[in-house]
Amino acid sequence: MTYPVDMTIKPEVQAFFDGATNTISYIVKDPSSSACAIVDSVMDIDYAAGRITYDHADELIRQIKAQSLKLEWIIETHVHADHLSAAPYIQQKLGGKIGIGSKIMVVQDTFGKVFNEGTEFQRDGSQFDRLFEDGDSYMIGNLPAFAIYTPGHTPACMVHVMGNAAFVGDTLFMPDGGSARADFPGGDAATLYDSIQKVLALPDEMRLLMCHDYGPNGRDIQWETTVGNEKAHNIHVGGGKTKEDFVKFRTERDAILAMPRLIIPSLQVNMRAGEVPTDKDGNPTLKVPINGL
């Protein structure tokens, strides 16, 4: 597929790092209007205490209000397994449409069974305002944006391109971080390699914005690079590494990784577009399936 890239449009991007989950959220502003989007917001959780708060989301809200911006989109690059989305909380405060890839339905079906959600849990993506297909476009004010389908880490991963900036979710990490795991249900290392090649086919000057960074080897946290830099230096796929090499490494590496600390609450909340599930009495409640993952 040919994607409608326009490198002449340069959105204003503000990054917000959440140290508890090593997640980077973004406010992306149309350079010619007050319209903006949020990409990959975070809701705070003290899992041991069963307590949810909104400090990270409140900072995004404060910044948008302080700059008199209009929030039009709340984008999820995928169903995150390592942090909880604050999308509905932000939407309640500022408006905007919540969007995710259409393969959310695959994720909902898979984890609806894991968490024994029953027939009342809708598995049609209806919790979201927009379900994106590969190549779908949308507008943030006058800023054109489009989605690239990039499965492999999860079945619903998408990279969102806004002018000369691409928000890659977990499809890629910084060059010295490599790539994300591909062993979650519905993940696949060979598929992830193919998806990464779609990203690396974008112009070399395209800005790439990460969803996570862990500061490998003790370096400072970073979240922005370019396609050209990834092609040349990414330790997992750069320098012409083959699919066979990648699949072998990724499979062996994933086999020794522990599950993300917040995977149990994250999946339950994020497959509902950020809503916390409730028990039969309407109380916010999370389940812990035993030996389910």
Buried (B, 14 or more C-beta within 10 A) or exposed (E): EEBEBEEEBBBBBBBBBBEBBBBBBBBBBBEEBBBBBBBBBBBBBEBEEEEBEBEBBBBBBEBBEEEEBBBBBBBBBBBBBBBBBBBBBBBEBBEBBBBBBBBBBBBBBBBBEBBEBEEEBEBEBEBBBBBBEBEBEBEBBEBBBBBBBBBBBBBBBBBBBBBBBBBBBBBBBBBBBBBBBBBBBBBBBBBBBBBBEBBBEBEEEBBBBBBBBEEBEEEEBBBBBBBBBBBEEBBBBBEEBEBEEBBEBBBEBBEEEEEBBBBBBBBBBBBBBBBBBEEEEEEEEBBEBEEEE
